[in-house]
Structures are given as C-alpha cells and as structure tokens.
Amino acid sequence: MNVLAQEEKPRIAVLPFRAVEVPQSVSVVLSALFETNLVNTNAYTVLSQSDWERILETQARSIADYADENYAIQIGKPAGRM
C-alpha cells in the first residue's frame, strides 16, 4: 500500500471503555479487541493510546496558555488601540 492511500484514511482513536456492571479487566479486553478489529479493517488509521494522550496533553497546555492572565493582557493590548 502506498503512503498516500494510508494518509487518506480517516484517523480515529478508541477511548477506553468504562466498566459498567462488569469487571474493569473485561472492559480493557473489549476495548483492545474493538481497536484491533478496527485496525484489521484497514479502513482507518487508528491512533494509539499514547498518540491521543499526547494530543490531549498538547491541547490542554495550549488552552492553559490562553487562560493565563498575562496572555490575555497581551491579546487585549492591540484591541485597545483600535
């Protein structure tokens, strides 16, 4: 398979299943089986858990930057000149 064909596939991530009325170990196994089956369809590029955790951490840091009061002041300065 060429690289372009792989890049055209939708990228998805499988979040861990939450155990409801079953042991946590069962939900972990079911999550892994579900993810494996998605990978085996070859219809998706499935992000690994470490990939989506890294993405979420990066987004959280980025959002935290915007919540910083000093950053808000920097953004507001050019707006005050208009």
N, C-alpha and C positions, 0 to 999 in steps of 0.2 A: 504494500500500500504506500502511496506517495505521501509526502508531508502535507501537501495542500488538501488532500482529501481528509486527512485527520483533523486539520485545523477547521474545516467546515462543519464538523460535528458540533452539536450543542454541548456546552460544558455544564455539567451538573455535579452536585455534591449530595451525598446521602448523610443526613444528620443521624446521630444515634437514636434508636428507638427508645421511647420511655416505657419502662416496665409498668404495666397496669394489670394487676391480678395474676402476674406470672413472675418468677424469679428474674432478677437482673441478668443472670447468666443467659437465660433464654432470649431476652431482648438483644443482648450483644451478639449472640449467634445468628439471630434472624436479621439483624442489621447487616452483618457481614455477608450472609447468603444473598440478601437483596442486592447489595452493592456488587458482589461477584457476578450475579446474573445480569445486572445492567452492563457491566464491563464485557461480559461474554456476548451480548447482543451486537457489539461493535457499532452501535448506533449513537453512542455518546462518548465524550471524553469525560470520564468520571474523576473528579478531583479527590485526592486522598484526604484523609482527615487532617494530616499535618498541613496540606495546602490550604484548606479552607480555614483552619485555625490561624494560620499566618495572615491570610487575607482579612479575617475579622479583627485580629490584633492591629494590623496596619490601619484599618478603618477606624478603630477605636482611638488610636493615637491621633489620627488626623482630625477626628471630631473633637477630641480633647483640646487640640490647638485652637480651634475656633471658640471654645468655651472659655479660654484664658482671657482675663480682663485686659491685659496688656495688648493682646492681639486685637481685641475689639476696639480699643482706643486707636490702634494703628489704622484699622479699616475705616474708622469714623473720621479721622483727620481729613482725608481728601474729600469726603462727603460734606464736611463743614465749610469747605472753600467754595462750594458751588453757589 
